Amino acid sequence: MTHVAGESLGWGATGVFVASYFVPPARMRAAQMLGALLWLAYGVAIGSSPVIVSNVLVFFAAAWTAFRKASAKQIQP
């Protein structure tokens, strides 16, 4: 990956992460998951284990809370 492509990926991930704070609550977890995937790709591109691991954790935390919230809605009468 070229330097410009890597930088673009990092800035794109930053934009998605920041935008996740401004999307409707129902879509917030999806935006957080997308941002984490972009940061994960960036971490792989630059070979940074801390970036990779932290964003795997963020992705699964967002997925788990989204799933938990969706499950709770199905249970309510």
Phi and psi in degrees as a GROMACS rama.xvg file:
@    title "Ramachandran Plot"
@    xaxis  label "Phi"
@    yaxis  label "Psi"
@TYPE xy
-73.8756  162.198  THR-2
-59.0122  -43.6329  HIS-3
-63.797  -42.5116  VAL-4
-64.5129  -41.5805  ALA-5
-63.3584  -44.7729  GLY-6
-62.1326  -41.6612  GLU-7
-63.1012  -41.1211  SER-8
-62.5493  -44.484  LEU-9
-62.2963  -43.5073  GLY-10
-68.3401  -36.7075  TRP-11
-62.659  -42.2214  GLY-12
-62.6977  -40.8686  ALA-13
-61.8294  -44.3858  THR-14
-61.7461  -43.7659  GLY-15
-65.7146  -42.0607  VAL-16
-60.8642  -46.9237  PHE-17
-65.473  -41.7131  VAL-18
-63.2413  -26.2022  ALA-19
-61.5348  -22.0697  SER-20
-78.6383  -11.597  TYR-21
-114.788  1.89122  PHE-22
-89.0533  160.396  VAL-23
-57.572  146.436  PRO-24
-51.8942  -34.3488  PRO-25
-64.895  -23.0329  ALA-26
-107.638  -1.89912  ARG-27
-60.8051  -46.3657  MET-28
-63.344  -39.1532  ARG-29
-63.1325  -40.9808  ALA-30
-65.6238  -39.9541  ALA-31
-64.993  -39.1302  GLN-32
-65.4727  -42.5213  MET-33
-62.5661  -44.9125  LEU-34
-59.9475  -42.1388  GLY-35
-64.5162  -38.3836  ALA-36
-64.6369  -39.723  LEU-37
-65.4914  -42.6158  LEU-38
-65.5416  -35.88  TRP-39
-61.4276  -46.9415  LEU-40
-60.6672  -40.1535  ALA-41
-62.8687  -44.7371  TYR-42
-59.976  -41.1947  GLY-43
-64.2762  -43.434  VAL-44
-61.7601  -36.9534  ALA-45
-97.4447  -3.09909  ILE-46
69.5229  40.9604  GLY-47
-108.736  105.101  SER-48
-58.7942  -42.671  SER-49
-60.9434  -38.7121  PRO-50
-67.5809  -41.0073  VAL-51
-63.6884  -53.8307  ILE-52
-63.3997  -44.9644  VAL-53
-62.4299  -36.5892  SER-54
-81.9561  -24.6815  ASN-55
-63.0535  -43.9183  VAL-56
-64.1682  -43.3538  LEU-57
-62.8108  -43.5724  VAL-58
-58.804  -49.5139  PHE-59
-69.9786  -31.8908  PHE-60
-65.7601  -43.6899  ALA-61
-65.8922  -40.8837  ALA-62
-64.7866  -43.5797  ALA-63
-63.9199  -45.1227  TRP-64
-68.1084  -34.6828  THR-65
-65.9233  -43.5453  ALA-66
-64.5793  -43.591  PHE-67
-61.6231  -42.9836  ARG-68
-66.8663  -41.0765  LYS-69
-65.1167  -39.091  ALA-70
-65.9025  -39.5646  SER-71
-64.2576  -36.2882  ALA-72
-66.5313  -35.8906  LYS-73
-70.4583  -30.2406  GLN-74
-77.3888  -31.8109  ILE-75
-64.4671  141.993  GLN-76
